[in-house]
Amino acid sequence: MLHDILLIVLGLIVGLILGFVGARFVTKKYMQKNPPINEKMIEAMMSSMGRKPSQKQINQVMKQMNRYM
């Protein structure tokens, strides 16, 4: 009886860990293929705020965004 409960709990824990790692891997791969924002979007956003960004500023923003992905 106790043995069965321990196996179920162990199976749930292993399943949760494998599911989390798998989902993280798939999401990371998808985000690298299809980034949610690109340089043109950053330029448009900064231009809408009333400033013309330089390429250096755009690269800095892209680098910051890629750091968190």
N, C-alpha and C positions, 0 to 999 in steps of 0.2 A: 504494500500500500504506500508506504513512505517512499519506496524506490520509484514507484510510478509518478508520484507527485514531483519528486526531484527531477526526473527525466523530462517531464512536461515543462517545468520552470526553466531548466537548462536549455531545452529546445526553443522556448520563447526568447530567452536572452540571446542565444546564438542567432536566431532569426532576426531579431531587432538589430543586432550589430551588423550582420551581413546586409540587411536591407538598407540601413543607413549608409554604409560604405558604398554599396552599389548605386544608390540614388545620388549620392554626392559625386561619384565618378561620372555618371551619365549627365548630370546637370553641368558639371565643369566642362565636359567635352562639348556639350551643346552651346554653352556660353562662349567658348573659344571659337566655334564655327559661326555663330550668329551673335555677335556682340550687341548688347542692347543700345549702345550709343557709339557713334563714330565721329570723326573729326568734323564733318560737315554739320552735324547736329550741334556740336559744341560751338562752332563758329556762329551758327544761326542763333543759338541761345545767347551768346555774349553780344552779338550785334543787336538783338532785340532789347538788351539792357542798355543800349546806347553807347557801346564801345566797340571799336574795331580791334579784334584780337590779333596779335602777331602769331606767327607759326610757333615761336618758342612758348608762348602762353598756351596754345592749343596742345602742344606736346606735353607740357607740364600737367595739364588737366587729364590727358589720356593716360599718362604714367600713374597718376594718383588713382584713377579709376581701375587700371589693370592691377594695381597693388592689392586691391580688395577682392579681386575675382579669383 
